[in-house]
Each structure stands twice: as C-alpha cells, then as structure tokens.
Amino acid sequence: MTLVNRVSLFFQMALGLCLLGYSLATWSVVRHHLYAEFDGQLQHALNVLVAAIEVEDDEVKWQPWDHTITLGDDTAADEVRWVLVDEQRHLVDHSENMSPMVPADQELLRLAERMKKEHGEFHDVGRWRIATWHLSAPHPKPKSERSADEFAEISVLMARDSTALHRNLASLTVLVLSLLGTFWTLTGVLGRFYCRRALKPVQQMAERASTATGEGFAVRLPVSPARDELTDLATSFNGLLDRLQQSFQQQQRFTGDAAHQLRTPLTVLRGEIDLALRRPRPTEEYRQVLATLSEQTATLQEIVEVLLFLARTDGSAAPPEQTEVRLATWLPEFVQHWHTRSGGSAIRIEVQGTPVVTTSPPLLKQLLENLVSNAVKYSPPGSPVLVQAKTDGGQVAITVEDRGPGIAAEDQQAIFEPFFRSAAARRSGVVGTGLGLAIVARISSSLGGTVSVESVPGQGSRFTVMLPVST
C-alpha cells in the first residue's frame, strides 16, 4: 500500500469515526427532543383529564357533565384518545372520537382492560403512544352504597397516534445517514487529492533518486517551493549529495595524483635496473645503481606511507597519545637538528610567554618538520626562517614564516589538498610530491587544531597552526 493510500485511509477512518459520533449525538438529541415534545403534549392531556376526576376518601367520581372536557372531540388521526375503566376493568367512558366499530379503537379498549395500575408510564404499543394513570379512594365504600358515577378506582389510558412521530424519526435517520455519507465521501475525495498533492514532492524525489547511477553524484532532488518539511528534507539531502560529489571528485583527483607520483619512482627504478642488466659493469657502477635504487625506494616508501596516512578516516585512525609539551624548551631542541640541513637558511625561534600544549610530540614534530622543510626549500639561501609560539586566548599559535616566492591568492586554499603544487613551486625546480601540506592539515585536525596561510607573492608566506592550550 502506497504512502498516499495509508495516509488517506487513516484520516478517512478517523474522520468517519468523528462524523459517526457526531451524527449519533445529533440524532439522539433530536430524537429525544421529538419524544419529549410528543410526550409533553400527551402528559398535558392526561393531566387535564385526571383533573376532571374527583377523588374523595370513600369514592372516586366521574361526572363529565360537571366539567367542560374537549379532549378527544376531534377525529383527526393525531388527536388524543382516552379510555376510563373501573377496578373491575369495566369500561367507564371513552373519548368521543373513538368508535367500538373501528379496529384501532377496539385495540385501545382491549389495552385499557389489560393495563396495569401505573402512574405516568409511557409505552409504545403498535401505532399508539400510551400514557396511564391510576386513581383510587383511600377507604372506598361498598359497591351497593355507590351511585352509577361513583367508583372505588378509576384507571386512565391516554393514547395518541405516533405514526407521524415515527415518520419524522425515519426522515431524520435518512437525512443524518445521507449527510454523513455525502460529507464523508466528499472529504475523502478532497482529502485524497490534497494528500496526493502534498506528497507529490516525495514521489518526484523518489523518481529523481531512481535515476542516480552513483557515478559522479550529479543528480539532485527537486526542492518543493512550499517551504515545509519536505523542502528541508530535499535541501538536506542535496547538501549531502554535494558533499559526496566533492568527496568523490577529491578521491578521483587523489587516485590520479597518487598514480602519477608512484609512476615517477617506479619508472626510475625500472630504468636503472634495465640499464644495469644490459651488460656487465664495474663494481663502482653497480654501487651507484644500488644507491639510486635505494634513494628511489625510500622515496617510494615515503609516498606510500603518506598515502596510507591520508587515506585513514577520522573514525578509523586511533587517537594519538598526548602529553604536555612546553614549547619554550621543546622548540629549541626541535630546531637544533635543522642547522645542518637548512642549506644556509637561518632558523630563528621566538617564544612569547610560556605556551604549553597537550599534544602528541611525534605528530607535532612531523607537522613542524613539513612546514620548516618547505620554508627552507623555497627560501633563497641565507634568508631567515622564523618559528614563533605564543598563547592567543584559549589557544597556542605556532607560526612558520619564510621569505620565499609566496603563494598566489587563488592557490592558498588548494595547497592543503594532496599532490597539489602551485605553478610557482613547479617553476622553481624544487623537487616535491605535493603531500607535505596535506599531512600538515591532517595532523592539525587530528590534534584538535587548524592550519592557515597568509602569503603575498614575492614577499614570503606565514603558516599558522592553532592548537588548544593545555589546561
């Protein structure tokens, strides 16, 4: 069952229950009102007739000639009819609109003979709505001492034809059921139409998603202009697809660049080996070949290790073991081993205050080695390389500044991507893999920090690593 059908069915059932309850309540209230009005008129007629009967201590008198009684004079079908019977259930009197020759009136006379001694009870008997009342003398005198209009007990039966009442109730039932069915059907059609229209974006998103092939993540879900939850869903999903597409493109570039970087040392290895095998050579030449092979193997191993490091996701990489590092004493020890590798560049240290970080010393060392190595490689011989450390709010800022060729503004974001090398770096002739700054960015992230660059072409570059201060 489709979502539209399930939602429509649920609301139709809920609406049907509500309409049914409302209809039953309305029908019950109107039915009660009709019966109350009908019984009120019948009770009023009964009270008028009972008031004409005189009840004394030793007798009950029925003397209609002493009272003006107009009840039952009209022969209309809905006019009341009444019957009086004594304690022996013998007929005492009846209304003028009754005739013993009429079957319906005969039925009332038989009912009067069988009725119980009740007060104000209402009954439905066939077509008649009946009310009864019983009158009796507290201390009746013997029958022999009573006159013809005196009785020990008199029972009153007041009846009225309820055919019109039942006809009205039947019409009410048909009207309620018709309105219920019509309104329920109409709301069902309109509700299903609205439901299909409201959920149409879901169908469109499903159709669009079914066309996605997983190659390039170029497909985007249609965004509804209604600005509702479905709009938020499509927008969020498209954002996810944007990130997946970006990640996919980065992976493609990463794979292509990795293949290119691996091809260079492998080509050198294959060429040196083939050259050495062409003819017998002196021992010294074999040593030179082996030295070249060792150098290229080291380069290849370095590239593979860097690729493995960059290929790890944040969730798969084990968190580094961290200790407290006082940069005022750690940085001089780190820079000391660079004096023999700086190629004439002077590495200076400036530490403001006593910055302390809780970090992984091996990763911090690798991070600074990459930054200082780049600064030394791309700076003119003898130019200074400045390493600074200071506390900046709740963070420690470590900066490496050089006087190299600088980085163009359009390249400053891309330099942290694997294998990226700017045009100026390639023109400089400095050998590199384009992986050093990518490793710096990954290490900074794993240590809970960030890395940024400020550079002006022709004036040098400043790389700043922000790490959380030790607490």
C-alpha positions as CSV (number, residue, x, y, z in Angstrom):
1,M,0.0,0.0,0.0
2,T,1.4,3.4,-1.0
3,L,2.0,6.2,1.5
4,V,-0.8,8.2,-0.1
5,N,-3.3,5.3,0.4
6,R,-2.1,4.7,4.0
7,V,-2.4,8.4,5.0
8,S,-5.7,8.8,3.2
9,L,-7.1,5.6,4.8
10,F,-6.1,6.7,8.3
11,F,-7.7,10.1,8.0
12,Q,-10.8,8.7,6.4
13,M,-11.2,6.2,9.2
14,A,-10.6,8.9,11.8
15,L,-13.0,11.3,10.1
16,G,-15.5,8.5,9.7
17,L,-15.4,7.8,13.4
18,C,-15.8,11.5,14.2
19,L,-18.7,12.0,11.8
20,L,-20.4,8.9,13.1
21,G,-20.1,10.0,16.7
22,Y,-21.3,13.5,15.8
23,S,-24.2,12.1,13.8
24,L,-25.3,9.7,16.5
25,A,-25.2,12.5,19.0
26,T,-27.2,14.8,16.8
27,W,-29.7,12.1,16.0
28,S,-30.1,11.2,19.7
29,V,-30.6,14.8,20.7
30,V,-33.2,15.5,18.0
31,R,-35.0,12.1,18.8
32,H,-35.1,13.0,22.5
33,H,-36.5,16.4,21.7
34,L,-39.2,15.0,19.4
35,Y,-40.2,12.4,22.0
36,A,-40.1,14.9,24.8
37,E,-42.4,17.3,22.9
38,F,-44.8,14.5,21.9
39,D,-44.9,13.0,25.5
40,G,-45.3,16.5,26.9
41,Q,-48.5,17.1,24.9
42,L,-49.7,13.6,25.9
43,Q,-48.9,14.2,29.5
44,H,-50.7,17.6,29.4
45,A,-53.8,15.9,28.1
46,L,-53.6,13.2,30.7
47,N,-53.3,15.9,33.5
48,V,-56.4,17.7,32.2
49,L,-58.4,14.6,32.2
50,V,-57.2,13.4,35.6
51,A,-58.1,16.9,37.0
52,A,-61.7,16.3,36.0
53,I,-61.9,13.1,38.1
54,E,-62.9,13.8,41.8
55,V,-61.1,11.6,44.4
56,E,-62.7,11.5,47.8
57,D,-62.0,9.4,50.9
58,D,-64.6,6.8,50.1
59,E,-65.2,7.2,46.4
60,V,-63.9,8.3,43.0
61,K,-66.4,10.3,41.0
62,W,-66.6,10.7,37.2
63,Q,-69.1,13.4,36.4
64,P,-68.2,14.7,32.9
65,W,-71.4,16.9,32.8
66,D,-70.0,19.0,35.6
67,H,-66.8,19.7,33.6
68,T,-66.1,21.0,30.1
69,I,-63.9,18.3,28.6
70,T,-62.9,18.8,24.9
71,L,-60.2,16.2,24.8
72,G,-60.9,13.7,22.1
73,D,-63.5,15.6,20.3
74,D,-61.5,16.0,17.1
75,T,-61.4,12.9,14.9
76,A,-58.0,13.8,13.3
77,A,-55.5,11.0,13.2
78,D,-53.1,12.7,15.6
79,E,-55.8,13.7,18.1
80,V,-55.6,12.2,21.6
81,R,-57.9,9.3,22.6
82,W,-58.7,8.3,26.2
83,V,-60.4,5.5,28.0
84,L,-61.6,5.1,31.6
85,V,-62.0,1.7,33.3
86,D,-63.0,0.9,36.9
87,E,-61.4,-1.5,39.4
88,Q,-63.1,-4.4,37.6
89,R,-61.6,-3.3,34.3
90,H,-65.1,-2.5,33.0
91,L,-65.4,0.4,30.6
92,V,-66.5,3.7,32.4
93,D,-66.2,6.1,29.5
94,H,-64.1,7.0,26.4
95,S,-63.4,10.0,24.2
96,E,-66.0,11.0,21.5
97,N,-63.6,10.4,18.7
98,M,-63.5,6.6,19.5
99,S,-65.8,4.1,18.0
100,P,-66.0,0.4,19.0
101,M,-66.5,-0.4,15.4
102,V,-63.1,0.9,14.4
103,P,-60.3,-1.8,14.7
104,A,-57.8,0.7,16.0
105,D,-60.2,1.9,18.7
106,Q,-61.1,-1.7,19.6
107,E,-57.3,-2.2,20.2
108,L,-57.3,0.7,22.6
109,L,-60.3,-0.6,24.5
110,R,-58.6,-4.0,24.9
111,L,-55.4,-2.4,26.1
112,A,-57.4,-0.4,28.7
113,E,-58.9,-3.7,30.0
114,R,-55.4,-5.2,30.4
115,M,-53.5,-2.2,31.6
116,K,-51.6,-2.2,34.9
117,K,-52.3,0.2,37.7
118,E,-49.4,2.6,36.9
119,H,-48.8,6.3,37.2
120,G,-47.4,8.4,34.4
121,E,-45.8,5.5,32.4
122,F,-45.3,5.9,28.6
123,H,-45.4,2.9,26.3
124,D,-45.3,2.3,22.5
125,V,-47.9,-0.3,21.5
126,G,-48.2,-0.7,17.8
127,R,-49.1,2.7,16.3
128,W,-50.1,4.2,19.7
129,R,-48.1,6.1,22.2
130,I,-49.8,5.5,25.6
131,A,-49.7,7.2,29.0
132,T,-51.6,5.7,32.0
133,W,-52.7,7.0,35.4
134,H,-54.5,5.2,38.3
135,L,-56.8,6.9,40.9
136,S,-58.3,5.1,44.0
137,A,-60.2,6.1,47.1
138,P,-58.3,5.5,50.4
139,H,-61.4,4.0,52.1
140,P,-63.9,3.0,49.4
141,K,-67.5,2.3,50.5
142,P,-69.3,-0.9,49.4
143,K,-70.4,-1.0,45.8
144,S,-74.1,-1.3,46.9
145,E,-73.8,2.2,48.5
146,R,-72.3,3.8,45.5
147,S,-74.2,5.5,42.7
148,A,-73.6,5.0,39.0
149,D,-71.0,7.7,38.8
150,E,-69.0,6.6,41.9
151,F,-66.2,4.1,41.8
152,A,-63.6,2.7,44.2
153,E,-60.9,3.0,41.5
154,I,-60.5,4.5,38.0
155,S,-57.6,3.9,35.6
156,V,-57.0,6.4,32.8
157,L,-55.5,5.5,29.5
158,M,-54.4,8.4,27.2
159,A,-53.3,7.4,23.7
160,R,-52.1,9.3,20.6
161,D,-51.2,8.0,17.2
162,S,-47.4,8.1,16.9
163,T,-47.2,7.4,13.1
164,A,-46.2,10.9,12.3
165,L,-43.6,10.9,15.1
166,H,-42.0,7.7,13.7
167,R,-42.2,9.1,10.2
168,N,-40.3,12.1,11.4
169,L,-37.7,9.9,13.1
170,A,-37.3,7.9,9.9
171,S,-36.8,11.0,7.9
172,L,-34.3,12.2,10.4
173,T,-32.4,9.0,10.2
174,V,-32.3,9.1,6.4
175,L,-31.2,12.7,6.5
176,V,-28.4,12.1,9.0
177,L,-27.1,9.0,7.1
178,S,-27.3,10.8,3.8
179,L,-25.4,13.8,5.1
180,L,-22.9,11.5,6.8
181,G,-22.3,9.5,3.6
182,T,-22.1,12.6,1.4
183,F,-19.8,14.6,3.6
184,W,-17.6,11.5,4.3
185,T,-17.3,10.8,0.5
186,L,-16.7,14.4,-0.4
187,T,-14.0,14.8,2.3
188,G,-12.5,11.5,1.2
189,V,-12.1,12.6,-2.4
190,L,-10.8,16.1,-1.4
191,G,-8.5,14.6,1.2
192,R,-7.0,12.1,-1.2
193,F,-6.5,14.8,-3.7
194,Y,-4.8,17.1,-1.2
195,C,-2.7,14.1,0.2
196,R,-1.5,13.2,-3.3
197,R,-0.7,16.9,-3.9
198,A,1.1,17.3,-0.6
199,L,3.1,14.1,-1.1
200,K,3.9,14.7,-4.7
201,P,7.4,16.0,-3.9
202,V,8.1,12.7,-2.3
203,Q,7.2,10.8,-5.5
204,Q,9.3,13.3,-7.5
205,M,12.2,12.8,-5.2
206,A,11.9,9.0,-5.5
207,E,11.7,9.2,-9.3
208,R,14.7,11.5,-9.4
209,A,16.7,9.3,-7.0
210,S,16.0,6.2,-9.1
211,T,17.9,7.9,-12.0
212,A,21.1,8.2,-10.0
213,T,23.8,5.9,-11.2
214,G,26.4,6.5,-8.4
215,E,28.9,7.9,-10.9
216,G,29.7,11.5,-10.1
217,F,26.7,12.1,-7.9
218,A,25.4,14.8,-10.3
219,V,21.7,14.0,-9.7
220,R,19.9,16.4,-7.3
221,L,16.4,16.0,-5.7
222,P,13.8,18.6,-6.7
223,V,13.1,21.1,-4.0
224,S,9.5,22.0,-3.3
225,P,8.6,25.7,-3.2
226,A,6.2,25.1,-0.3
227,R,9.0,25.6,2.3
228,D,7.8,22.7,4.5
229,E,9.5,19.6,6.0
230,L,9.8,18.1,2.5
231,T,11.7,21.2,1.4
232,D,14.1,20.8,4.3
233,L,14.5,17.1,3.5
234,A,15.3,17.7,-0.1
235,T,17.7,20.6,0.8
236,S,19.5,18.5,3.4
237,F,19.7,15.5,1.0
238,N,21.1,17.7,-1.8
239,G,23.6,19.1,0.6
240,L,24.7,15.5,1.4
241,L,25.0,14.8,-2.3
242,D,27.1,17.9,-2.8
243,R,29.5,16.7,-0.1
244,L,29.5,13.2,-1.6
245,Q,30.2,14.7,-5.0
246,Q,33.0,16.8,-3.7
247,S,34.5,13.8,-1.8
248,F,34.1,11.7,-4.9
249,Q,35.9,14.3,-7.0
250,Q,38.7,14.6,-4.4
251,Q,39.0,10.9,-4.4
252,Q,39.3,10.8,-8.2
253,R,42.0,13.5,-8.1
254,F,43.7,11.8,-5.2
255,T,43.8,8.5,-7.1
256,G,45.1,10.1,-10.3
257,D,47.7,12.1,-8.4
258,A,48.8,9.1,-6.4
259,A,49.2,7.1,-9.6
260,H,51.3,9.9,-11.1
261,Q,53.5,10.2,-8.1
262,L,54.1,6.5,-7.8
263,R,54.9,6.2,-11.5
264,T,57.9,8.5,-11.2
265,P,60.0,6.5,-8.7
266,L,58.8,3.2,-10.3
267,T,60.0,4.5,-13.7
268,V,63.4,5.4,-12.3
269,L,63.7,2.0,-10.6
270,R,62.8,0.1,-13.8
271,G,65.1,2.3,-15.9
272,E,68.1,1.8,-13.5
273,I,67.6,-1.9,-13.3
274,D,67.2,-2.3,-17.1
275,L,70.3,-0.2,-17.6
276,A,72.4,-2.2,-15.1
277,L,71.3,-5.5,-16.8
278,R,72.3,-4.6,-20.3
279,R,75.9,-5.6,-19.8
280,P,78.4,-6.4,-17.1
281,R,79.6,-3.3,-15.2
282,P,82.3,-2.5,-12.8
283,T,81.6,-2.7,-9.1
284,E,81.6,1.0,-8.7
285,E,78.8,1.4,-11.3
286,Y,76.7,-1.3,-9.5
287,R,77.2,0.7,-6.3
288,Q,75.9,3.8,-8.0
289,V,72.9,1.9,-9.4
290,L,72.1,0.4,-6.0
291,A,72.4,3.9,-4.3
292,T,69.9,5.2,-6.9
293,L,67.6,2.3,-6.3
294,S,67.9,2.8,-2.5
295,E,67.1,6.5,-2.9
296,Q,64.1,5.9,-5.1
297,T,62.9,3.1,-2.9
298,A,63.0,5.4,0.1
299,T,61.0,8.0,-1.9
300,L,58.5,5.3,-2.9
301,Q,58.2,4.1,0.7
302,E,57.6,7.7,1.9
303,I,54.9,8.3,-0.7
304,V,53.2,5.0,0.3
305,E,53.3,5.8,4.0
306,V,51.9,9.3,3.3
307,L,49.1,7.9,1.2
308,L,48.2,5.4,4.0
309,F,48.1,8.2,6.5
310,L,46.0,10.4,4.3
311,A,43.7,7.5,3.4
312,R,42.7,7.0,7.0
313,T,39.4,8.5,8.1
314,D,39.0,10.3,11.3
315,G,37.0,7.4,12.7
316,S,39.4,4.7,11.7
317,A,42.6,6.4,12.9
318,A,43.4,5.7,16.5
319,P,43.6,8.8,18.7
320,P,47.2,9.8,19.3
321,E,48.7,9.6,22.7
322,Q,49.1,13.1,24.1
323,T,51.4,14.6,26.7
324,E,52.1,18.1,27.9
325,V,54.6,19.9,25.8
326,R,56.3,23.2,26.9
327,L,57.2,24.9,23.7
328,A,59.8,27.2,25.3
329,T,62.1,24.2,25.8
330,W,60.7,21.9,23.1
331,L,61.1,24.2,20.1
332,P,64.9,24.9,20.6
333,E,65.5,21.1,20.7
334,F,63.5,20.7,17.5
335,V,65.3,23.4,15.6
336,Q,68.7,22.2,16.7
337,H,68.8,19.3,14.2
338,W,67.9,21.7,11.3
339,H,71.0,23.8,11.5
340,T,72.9,21.1,9.5
341,R,70.0,20.8,6.9
342,S,69.0,24.4,6.4
343,G,71.1,24.9,3.3
344,G,72.4,28.2,4.7
345,S,69.0,29.4,6.0
346,A,69.0,30.8,9.5
347,I,66.2,29.3,11.6
348,R,65.2,31.7,14.4
349,I,62.9,31.0,17.4
350,E,60.7,33.5,19.2
351,V,58.6,32.3,22.1
352,Q,56.3,34.7,23.9
353,G,55.4,33.8,27.5
354,T,55.3,30.1,28.4
355,P,52.9,28.4,25.9
356,V,52.0,24.9,26.9
357,V,50.0,22.4,24.8
358,T,48.8,18.9,25.4
359,T,49.6,17.1,22.2
360,S,51.3,14.2,20.5
361,P,55.1,15.1,20.3
362,P,55.7,12.8,17.3
363,L,52.8,14.3,15.3
364,L,53.8,17.8,16.3
365,K,57.3,17.1,15.2
366,Q,56.2,15.8,11.8
367,L,53.9,18.8,11.4
368,L,56.7,21.3,12.0
369,E,59.2,19.3,10.0
370,N,57.0,19.6,7.0
371,L,56.4,23.4,7.5
372,V,60.1,24.2,8.2
373,S,61.3,21.9,5.4
374,N,59.1,23.8,2.9
375,A,60.2,27.1,4.2
376,V,63.9,26.1,3.9
377,K,63.4,24.6,0.4
378,Y,61.6,27.5,-1.1
379,S,63.6,30.3,0.6
380,P,66.7,31.8,-1.0
381,P,69.9,30.6,0.6
382,G,70.8,32.6,3.7
383,S,67.3,34.0,4.1
384,P,65.8,33.7,7.6
385,V,63.1,31.3,8.6
386,L,61.2,32.4,11.7
387,V,59.4,30.0,14.1
388,Q,57.2,31.7,16.7
389,A,55.0,30.4,19.5
390,K,52.6,32.4,21.7
391,T,49.4,32.0,23.7
392,D,46.4,33.5,21.9
393,G,43.3,33.4,24.2
394,G,42.4,29.7,24.7
395,Q,44.8,28.5,22.0
396,V,48.5,28.4,21.2
397,A,49.6,29.8,17.9
398,I,52.7,28.3,16.2
399,T,53.8,30.2,13.1
400,V,56.5,29.4,10.5
401,E,57.4,32.4,8.3
402,D,59.7,32.4,5.3
403,R,61.0,34.8,2.6
404,G,60.2,32.6,-0.3
405,P,58.4,33.3,-3.6
406,G,55.0,33.4,-1.8
407,I,51.7,31.8,-2.9
408,A,49.1,33.2,-5.2
409,A,45.7,34.0,-3.6
410,E,43.9,31.5,-5.8
411,D,46.2,28.7,-4.6
412,Q,46.1,29.3,-0.9
413,Q,43.1,27.0,-0.2
414,A,44.2,24.3,-2.6
415,I,47.7,23.9,-1.2
416,F,46.4,21.7,1.6
417,E,45.0,19.2,-0.9
418,P,47.1,16.0,-1.6
419,F,49.5,16.3,-4.5
420,F,48.7,20.0,-5.2
421,R,51.7,22.1,-6.3
422,S,51.3,25.7,-7.3
423,A,52.6,26.9,-10.7
424,A,55.3,29.0,-8.9
425,A,56.5,25.9,-7.0
426,R,56.8,23.9,-10.2
427,R,58.7,26.7,-11.9
428,S,61.2,26.9,-9.0
429,G,62.6,23.5,-9.9
430,V,62.4,22.3,-6.3
431,V,61.6,18.6,-6.1
432,G,58.4,17.8,-4.2
433,T,55.4,15.4,-4.0
434,G,52.7,17.9,-3.0
435,L,51.9,15.9,0.1
436,G,53.7,17.8,2.9
437,L,51.0,20.4,3.5
438,A,48.2,17.8,3.2
439,I,49.9,16.0,6.0
440,V,50.1,19.2,8.0
441,A,46.3,19.8,7.6
442,R,45.5,16.2,8.6
443,I,47.8,16.3,11.6
444,S,46.4,19.7,12.7
445,S,42.9,18.2,12.5
446,S,43.8,15.1,14.5
447,L,45.3,17.2,17.2
448,G,42.2,19.3,17.5
449,G,43.6,22.4,15.8
450,T,43.7,24.2,12.5
451,V,46.2,25.5,10.0
452,S,46.0,28.6,7.8
453,V,48.3,30.5,5.5
454,E,49.0,34.2,4.8
455,S,51.1,35.0,1.8
456,V,52.0,37.8,-0.6
457,P,53.6,36.8,-3.8
458,G,57.3,37.8,-3.8
459,Q,57.3,38.6,-0.1
460,G,57.1,35.1,1.5
461,S,54.5,33.1,3.4
462,R,53.3,32.7,7.0
463,F,51.8,29.4,8.1
464,T,49.9,29.4,11.5
465,V,48.9,26.3,13.4
466,M,46.4,26.9,16.2
467,L,46.3,24.2,19.0
468,P,44.3,24.0,22.2
469,V,46.1,25.4,25.2
470,S,46.9,22.9,27.9
471,T,44.7,23.2,31.0
